Amino acid sequence: MKDHTFRLVGDFPLALLFSFVFFALGAGAYSVSAAERFTVANSGLNIYGAVLWLGQDKGFFRKYGLDVESIYIPSGTQAMQALLSGDVKAAIAAGSAATSAKLRGAPVKIIAGVANYYPLSFFSTPDIKHPRDLRGKKVAVTRFGSSSHFVTVVVLREFGLEEGKDYTILQLGTTQNRFIALTKGMIQGTTLPAPESAVARNAGMNVLISMSDMKKTGITFLHNGLIVSELALRDSRPLVLAFLKAYLEGVREVYRNKEASMQVLGRYTRISDRKVLSAAYDETYESVDKEGAIIDKGIEAILGELGKTDPKAFKAKAAQFYDRTLLQELSKEGFIKALWAD
């Protein structure tokens, strides 16, 4: 595995964003010189990133002639910047970030659904016993317009709390920043993905709104998607299709190989506690959509929220934001069905 790569993506330094570069291990069907370079932005050190890491470890990308470089960018909005600047060819990032960018005219398309519901719990400091106790308190999200921001606003509204009026939202960037701020009492609430969620429980933080409670609110939306630029979709379609194939093989590996998934989660999160890693896997792996399905309602929910500040969202249709043709092609040729046949 290579050392950390320090370079600029867009206007921000990846050295400050804990960039990670890694390549497939072991022999593949293609040599390094023969493989096509394909850079991907990944906005989470979690189970969704594990799909990429396993794809590299198991040689799935090399199998389809790709030399994949994955760059960690801990924000969907920043991942969109990298995509639009041409620094990356694809991104696994928040559906809300992609939808918002497209609404503003950015030439991007969602080509697969990574997670079609919000698989996170909302944590608070031990003194907060009920969501209403967050009145006058500070709550953190990654960035404004991110999935964490979207869900925080919508879910807390279910408990009668309005952003800016009843509580203050801070954007703290990475999950790690939010976790530290929560455990130090600098904020009183935030959503946390695994494995940080398991560590937060061990640290005595309170699960204020569980994943099951999140589901009871009836919120269905595109939490994470696989996003590409329209330019790449038009001019590099064979490469994008090859990447999608390898990605879906990585999804299958996540479902079928808990041990390998735990290993890569531990490697990139630097967590060595097997109990924490096991809990992290069990908590989130089923949220990864097996077939990369794109659900209109998931995008419509995002548009509904965006419409409160942007009238264009009310007129927009879900189909404007995605391109299902690659998935349809793989389905027609039997690729997806074959993946799960044995």
Number of C-alpha atoms within 10 A of each C-alpha: 9 8 9 14 14 15 12 13 21 18 10 14 13 20 14 11 16 16 20 20 17 19 19 23 14 10 12 17 14 17 13 16 8 12 18 17 14 18 20 25 30 26 23 22 23 23 26 25 20 26 25 29 25 27 28 26 18 20 24 24 31 29 19 20 23 26 24 22 18 22 24 21 30 24 26 28 25 21 30 30 18 23 26 21 14 16 16 24 23 30 28 28 31 27 30 30 26 33 27 21 20 18 19 12 9 17 16 25 26 28 26 26 26 29 27 24 20 20 22 21 20 24 24 28 22 15 11 18 13 13 19 14 15 20 15 13 15 18 26 27 27 24 22 18 22 24 27 25 21 21 23 20 18 16 20 19 14 11 11 11 19 16 15 10 9 17 18 16 20 17 17 17 17 19 23 16 14 25 25 14 18 22 18 11 14 15 21 23 30 26 28 23 21 26 23 23 23 19 20 21 13 11 12 12 22 20 22 20 18 16 15 11 13 19 13 9 11 10 15 19 24 27 26 29 29 26 30 27 22 17 15 19 21 10 10 12 14 13 19 21 19 18 24 21 22 24 22 24 23 26 26 20 18 27 15 11 11 15 14 17 24 24 18 22 27 20 12 14 16 9 16 13 10 13 12 21 26 19 16 22 22 13 19 18 23 14 17 22 20 21 19 22 16 25 17 17 15 21 25 21 18 24 25 15 17 20 15 11 9 15 12 13 21 14 9 15 12 18 15 13 22 24 19 16 12 19 20 12 13 15 14 11 10 11 15 20 13 10 15 11 7 5
